[in-house]
Amino acid sequence: MSDIQLDPQEAARKARAIIEAEQNARVRSVEELVSATNAFDAAEQAVKDAAAAHDKAWSAALAAGWTEKNLREIGARAPGQSAPRSRKRRAAAAPQPESIEG
């Protein structure tokens, strides 16, 4: 048996510190989640706004006498078309070392 007696108040203080640290971590995760949600919502709204502006500009170009073919030839995309994706280059196969027969 140990001759050292534990202080109940000190043990309670340590327990509270552990619980508080865990709660703070949980609360921080909620703060980060809500912040990310807000950023996502803002980006989603920006995409909607850009799509509406694109639709309006496309219609204005057509009304100004441009044809869809002309607009595509100069690089404009029609509303609703996705941007072309860049192709990823495959890494060239590394040369295989020749085996030395001995």
Secondary structure as UniProt FT lines:
FT   HELIX           8..63
FT   TURN            64..65
FT   HELIX           68..73
FT   TURN            74..75
FT   TURN            79..80
//
